[in-house]
Amino acid sequence: MTRTTYRCPCGARLEFKQDLEKERGTPTPNWKCKDCGTPVPGMTAERIRHQHPS
């Protein structure tokens, strides 16, 4: 299975859960870039969230 990565508009490469930040106060998880706070698309964030560094 290939790894999911996401290039944030700020230039950060999001690949693992530690690259994401959960938005507080929402009934469903919304994930943002840890560096700049830009929202990450839900399906992409869920895939990234379940990846672990090798």
PyMOL commands that set and color helices and strands:
alter all, ss='L'
color gray80, all
select helices_A, chain A and resi 17-19+42-49
alter helices_A, ss='H'
color red, helices_A
select strands_A, chain A and resi 6-7+13-14+20-22+31-33
alter strands_A, ss='S'
color yellow, strands_A
deselect
rebuild
show_as cartoon
